[in-house]
């Protein structure tokens, strides 16, 4: 645990030295939200004000994009020679990866707060009570944690930081074939199965229901199952992949 805390501080300092990536991860979701609300929102009928509909999806886009950067930072460590130094200090792979994941969660918490702040400025008015706000924070943190560990696995698989950056593209794309920006019913029929049963959709539906004080239905347990399953598999795989890369 003490190793993981020290390495979390290291990962945060690395982020401060790479300000362009941090600024991009924080501002890109905000810019996309503004584009969808002001450029496309008037042409999309969701049954409510578009800013109210789109904010949960942008929050997940922000979390996914920011967490995906973990793949690049892990890959940088694996290819830069620092891992040999850590192993000579008897630091385990779990602590190294956990440091990157913890830093990712902290970065994404700040980015999500910025998205919320801008959303309030452009007219987002949630109806959630304190308990529902707590549930929103819990679901978001669980999603960020799961995607950060999965991103770390991708960084351990990739043979270069450039290859690891491909995970960022995946996380940028995944919210689009979901209910993030338009209702699934408006999509082509052949896409409905994937859009309804991919991990992003139940998380978005849960956040939207909690923020707008609507019935959550079965989306909450589906979101928890997806996030919990991804997290468990990613943690197990990261340990095996680290041992394989450093054998």
Secondary structure, 3 states (H helix, E strand, C coil): CHHHHHHHHHHHHHHHHCHHHHHHHHHHHHHHHHHHHHHHHHHCCCCCCHHHHHHHHHHHHHHHHHHHHHHHHHHHHHHHCHHHHHHHCCCCHHHHHHHHHHHHHHHHHHHHHHHHHHHHHCCCCCCCCHHHHHHHHHHHHHHHHHHHHHHHHHHHHCCCHHHHCHHHHHHHHHCCCCCCCCCHHHCCHHHHHHHHHCHHHHHHHHHHHHHCCCCCCCHHHHHHHHHHHHHHHHHHHHHHHHHHHCC
